[in-house]
Amino acid sequence: MRWLLILAILGLGGCGVSDNLGAFIGSAFTIGSVTTIGRSPPDAVYSLITGRDCSVVRLDQGKSYCRPVEPPPQAPEFCTRSLGTVDCWRRTQALDGRYQGVAAGPETLTPEQEANRTRRWP
Protein backbone atom coordinates (compact mmCIF):
# COMPACT_ATOMS: atom_id res chain seq x y z
CA MET A 1 0.00 0.00 0.00
CA ARG A 2 2.89 2.35 0.77
CA TRP A 3 4.32 1.76 -2.71
CA LEU A 4 1.11 2.93 -4.33
CA LEU A 5 1.21 6.13 -2.27
CA ILE A 6 4.86 6.74 -3.18
CA LEU A 7 4.16 6.12 -6.87
CA ALA A 8 1.18 8.48 -6.76
CA ILE A 9 3.29 11.22 -5.16
CA LEU A 10 6.09 10.73 -7.70
CA GLY A 11 3.53 10.98 -10.48
CA LEU A 12 2.61 14.48 -9.31
CA GLY A 13 6.16 15.76 -9.98
CA GLY A 14 7.28 18.35 -12.55
CA CYS A 15 7.51 18.18 -16.32
CA GLY A 16 8.64 14.90 -17.79
CA VAL A 17 8.92 13.05 -14.49
CA SER A 18 5.67 11.18 -14.95
CA ASP A 19 6.67 10.12 -18.49
CA ASN A 20 9.94 8.69 -17.25
CA LEU A 21 8.21 7.11 -14.28
CA GLY A 22 5.65 5.45 -16.55
CA ALA A 23 8.40 4.05 -18.74
CA PHE A 24 10.25 2.82 -15.67
CA ILE A 25 7.15 1.13 -14.25
CA GLY A 26 6.38 -0.47 -17.63
CA SER A 27 9.94 -1.77 -17.94
CA ALA A 28 9.94 -3.05 -14.37
CA PHE A 29 6.60 -4.79 -14.96
CA THR A 30 7.89 -6.46 -18.14
CA ILE A 31 11.15 -7.57 -16.52
CA GLY A 32 9.27 -8.88 -13.51
CA SER A 33 6.83 -10.85 -15.63
CA VAL A 34 9.61 -12.35 -17.78
CA THR A 35 11.53 -13.49 -14.69
CA THR A 36 8.39 -14.74 -12.93
CA ILE A 37 6.31 -16.45 -15.63
CA GLY A 38 8.87 -16.62 -18.46
CA ARG A 39 6.97 -14.35 -20.87
CA SER A 40 6.22 -10.67 -21.36
CA PRO A 41 2.72 -9.27 -20.72
CA PRO A 42 1.81 -9.27 -24.47
CA ASP A 43 3.05 -12.88 -24.65
CA ALA A 44 0.86 -13.81 -21.69
CA VAL A 45 -2.21 -12.24 -23.34
CA TYR A 46 -1.47 -13.98 -26.66
CA SER A 47 -0.93 -17.29 -24.84
CA LEU A 48 -4.23 -16.91 -22.98
CA ILE A 49 -6.12 -16.17 -26.20
CA THR A 50 -4.59 -18.99 -28.24
CA GLY A 51 -4.12 -21.52 -25.42
CA ARG A 52 -0.56 -22.18 -26.58
CA ASP A 53 2.69 -21.55 -24.68
CA CYS A 54 4.22 -18.57 -26.54
CA SER A 55 7.08 -16.32 -25.43
CA VAL A 56 9.82 -14.03 -26.73
CA VAL A 57 12.10 -15.87 -24.31
CA ARG A 58 11.76 -18.92 -26.58
CA LEU A 59 12.81 -16.76 -29.55
CA ASP A 60 15.85 -15.58 -27.60
CA GLN A 61 16.79 -19.23 -27.02
CA GLY A 62 16.65 -19.88 -30.78
CA LYS A 63 13.35 -21.78 -30.64
CA SER A 64 9.99 -21.06 -32.26
CA TYR A 65 7.76 -18.35 -30.74
CA CYS A 66 5.14 -20.88 -29.61
CA ARG A 67 5.93 -24.30 -28.16
CA PRO A 68 4.96 -26.94 -30.73
CA VAL A 69 2.14 -29.35 -29.97
CA GLU A 70 3.57 -32.47 -28.39
CA PRO A 71 2.86 -35.66 -30.34
CA PRO A 72 1.53 -38.61 -28.39
CA PRO A 73 4.25 -40.93 -27.10
CA GLN A 74 5.14 -43.97 -29.13
CA ALA A 75 4.06 -47.36 -27.90
CA PRO A 76 6.89 -49.00 -25.96
CA GLU A 77 8.66 -52.04 -27.29
CA PHE A 78 7.52 -55.39 -25.97
CA CYS A 79 10.52 -57.05 -24.34
CA THR A 80 10.74 -60.72 -23.37
CA ARG A 81 13.33 -62.75 -21.54
CA SER A 82 15.63 -64.86 -23.61
CA LEU A 83 18.56 -67.09 -22.75
CA GLY A 84 21.01 -64.68 -21.09
CA THR A 85 19.53 -61.52 -22.62
CA VAL A 86 16.34 -59.56 -23.22
CA ASP A 87 14.77 -59.43 -26.70
CA CYS A 88 12.56 -56.47 -27.65
CA TRP A 89 9.86 -56.53 -30.33
CA ARG A 90 8.05 -53.71 -32.14
CA ARG A 91 5.43 -55.91 -33.76
CA THR A 92 3.86 -58.20 -31.20
CA GLN A 93 1.39 -59.92 -33.55
CA ALA A 94 3.93 -62.65 -34.32
CA LEU A 95 4.34 -63.53 -30.64
CA ASP A 96 0.83 -65.03 -30.38
CA GLY A 97 0.33 -63.67 -26.84
CA ARG A 98 2.14 -66.57 -25.17
CA TYR A 99 5.12 -64.54 -23.94
CA GLN A 100 5.22 -62.52 -20.79
CA GLY A 101 6.73 -59.05 -21.00
CA VAL A 102 9.64 -57.93 -18.83
CA ALA A 103 8.14 -54.51 -18.01
CA ALA A 104 5.33 -54.35 -15.52
CA GLY A 105 4.20 -50.78 -16.25
CA PRO A 106 1.32 -49.49 -18.33
CA GLU A 107 1.66 -49.38 -22.11
CA THR A 108 -0.44 -46.24 -22.63
CA LEU A 109 -1.02 -42.95 -20.85
CA THR A 110 -3.75 -42.71 -18.28
CA PRO A 111 -6.62 -40.28 -19.03
CA GLU A 112 -5.17 -37.85 -16.47
CA GLN A 113 -1.72 -37.98 -18.11
CA GLU A 114 -3.23 -37.44 -21.56
CA ALA A 115 -5.26 -34.47 -20.27
CA ASN A 116 -2.09 -33.00 -18.75
CA ARG A 117 -0.17 -33.52 -22.00
CA THR A 118 -2.81 -31.78 -24.14
CA ARG A 119 -3.84 -29.03 -21.71
CA ARG A 120 -4.08 -25.39 -22.72
CA TRP A 121 -1.87 -22.67 -21.29
CA PRO A 122 -1.97 -21.76 -18.34
Summary of the structure (lengths in Angstrom):
residues: 122
radius of gyration: 26.7
end to end distance: 28.5
largest distance: 86.8
contacts: 227
relative contact order: 0.09
helix: 46%
strand: 11%
